[in-house]
Amino acid sequence: MKILYGITKSEPFGGAQRYVYELAQEAKKQRHDVVVLCGQEGGLVERLRERDIRVITLRSLKRDISLVEELRSLIEIVRILRKEGPDVFHINSSKMGGLGALAGRLVGVKKIIFTAHGWAFNEPRPLWQKVIIKFFVWLTILLSHKTICVSEKTRRDIIKWPLVKKKLIIIKNGIKEFHLDQRESKLFTVGTITELHRIKGLDILLQAWGKFRKNHDGMLVIMGDGEERKNLENMAQTLGISGSVVFKGFIEDACTQLLNFDVFCMPSRSEAMPYTLLEAGLAGIPSIATNVGGIPEIIENGISGILIPTEDAEVLFSSLVLLAEDDGLRKRLGAHLKASIQESFSFEKMIENTLSLYL
């Protein structure tokens, strides 16, 4: 088959970009003709080209909303679809989802698959924005032949909408074994790997860390980059914890450094099925994460990790103290989480179930 993958952004290289990268590689291994369409240059494009996967970039396709640019993008996507003639158009992210689904229908693509990596209407936004987002999500699902939900919660959020139930299928993100570097630091270390955006709740983590550092030694390591980095650095300075917080920026294959963490922390305000939490689990690192999105499908509270409410620095602080003072608990939670990841989040199963939708 000829498969065209579509995604709005190439940068930063987050969960959706990783998903497209891995699917494109696996489809190519199975001798399909694979092309990836995305807005702008960036990390995803560079990685795909290193793997000799053909990429088409759209300058007009950006995350910010502009009616003129959206119309240009739609026209360009229609032109590309007519030229490429794919059997399958697999679209990812909200903007490429909406424009791609409409363009695919206009051209008559046989299979339009949309993967929902999370819903923007679950993020903290004004009500009027949520209503508009829901309407366009609904249209995207209607225009697509199938919509992949990466968690059960993702599906539950929309299952009662008109005319969508038969179009939805759950295929959870899968993960494969990866190399782990030896630990370097002997100091108790809490870490996270994430984009530095408000939705990731890192301001709550800094507040909790400020309380923790009053009576405990340790380092907080934040791997990743994003628009909130300067604000977070300023916040750490204001809280007087700059000396114990390290902003490492974006690190290629950051998961290989997970053994440096005694505890992995994900205080997000919204998530779907985060790869970095799956990686931490596969590395056997005990995790504290908010009870949002698909996270409770990864962590069973008290058994394979600790689930906390969003926006609650006090509970996060007490959870950090609990794990810092109980090495045995850390080992048990980490071991149970690793076993759960190995059993329930198979990379091979994700690939097989996804490619079967193309037939």
KAQUIRA-V904491 format. One record per backbone hydrogen bond with DSSP energy under -0.5 kcal/mol. CO is the residue of the C=O (numbers start at 0). NH is the residue of the N-H. If there is no record, write none. Layout:
# KAQUIRA-V904491
co | nh
CO | NH
CO | NH
This chain:
# KAQUIRA-V904491
co | nh
0 | 2
0 | 32
1 | 86
1 | 87
2 | 4
2 | 34
3 | 89
4 | 36
5 | 91
6 | 38
7 | 38
9 | 43
11 | 13
13 | 17
14 | 18
15 | 19
16 | 20
17 | 21
18 | 22
19 | 23
20 | 24
21 | 25
22 | 26
23 | 27
24 | 28
25 | 29
26 | 31
27 | 30
31 | 33
32 | 2
33 | 53
34 | 4
35 | 55
36 | 6
37 | 57
38 | 9
41 | 45
42 | 46
43 | 47
44 | 48
45 | 49
46 | 50
47 | 50
47 | 52
48 | 51
51 | 53
53 | 35
55 | 37
56 | 58
57 | 39
57 | 60
59 | 61
65 | 69
66 | 70
67 | 71
68 | 72
69 | 73
70 | 74
71 | 75
72 | 76
73 | 77
74 | 78
75 | 79
76 | 80
77 | 81
78 | 82
79 | 83
80 | 84
86 | 110
87 | 3
87 | 89
88 | 90
88 | 112
89 | 5
90 | 114
91 | 7
92 | 96
93 | 97
94 | 98
95 | 99
96 | 100
97 | 101
98 | 102
99 | 103
100 | 104
101 | 105
102 | 106
103 | 107
103 | 108
110 | 88
110 | 112
111 | 144
111 | 145
112 | 90
113 | 115
113 | 147
114 | 92
114 | 116
115 | 149
117 | 119
118 | 121
119 | 122
122 | 124
125 | 128
125 | 129
126 | 130
127 | 131
128 | 132
129 | 133
130 | 134
131 | 135
132 | 136
133 | 137
134 | 138
135 | 139
136 | 140
137 | 141
138 | 142
139 | 143
145 | 113
146 | 148
146 | 168
147 | 115
147 | 149
148 | 170
149 | 172
150 | 154
151 | 155
152 | 156
154 | 157
154 | 158
157 | 160
160 | 163
163 | 166
163 | 167
164 | 167
166 | 146
168 | 148
168 | 170
174 | 346
187 | 218
188 | 261
188 | 262
189 | 220
190 | 264
191 | 222
194 | 196
195 | 227
196 | 199
197 | 200
198 | 268
198 | 269
200 | 203
200 | 204
201 | 205
202 | 206
203 | 207
204 | 208
205 | 209
206 | 210
207 | 211
208 | 212
210 | 213
211 | 214
211 | 215
218 | 189
218 | 220
219 | 221
219 | 245
220 | 191
220 | 222
221 | 223
221 | 247
221 | 248
222 | 193
223 | 248
224 | 195
225 | 228
227 | 231
228 | 232
229 | 233
230 | 234
231 | 235
232 | 236
233 | 237
234 | 238
235 | 240
235 | 241
236 | 239
240 | 243
241 | 244
243 | 219
244 | 246
245 | 221
245 | 247
248 | 223
250 | 253
252 | 255
253 | 256
254 | 257
255 | 180
256 | 259
257 | 260
261 | 285
262 | 190
263 | 287
265 | 289
271 | 293
273 | 277
274 | 278
275 | 279
276 | 280
277 | 281
278 | 282
279 | 284
280 | 283
285 | 263
286 | 305
287 | 265
288 | 307
289 | 291
291 | 294
293 | 296
294 | 297
294 | 298
298 | 300
299 | 302
299 | 303
299 | 304
304 | 301
305 | 288
307 | 290
308 | 311
310 | 312
311 | 315
312 | 316
313 | 317
314 | 318
315 | 319
316 | 320
317 | 321
318 | 322
319 | 323
320 | 324
322 | 325
325 | 329
326 | 330
327 | 331
328 | 332
329 | 333
330 | 334
331 | 335
332 | 336
333 | 337
334 | 338
335 | 339
336 | 340
337 | 341
338 | 342
339 | 343
340 | 344
344 | 174
345 | 349
346 | 350
347 | 351
348 | 352
349 | 353
350 | 354
351 | 355
352 | 356
353 | 356
354 | 357
355 | 358
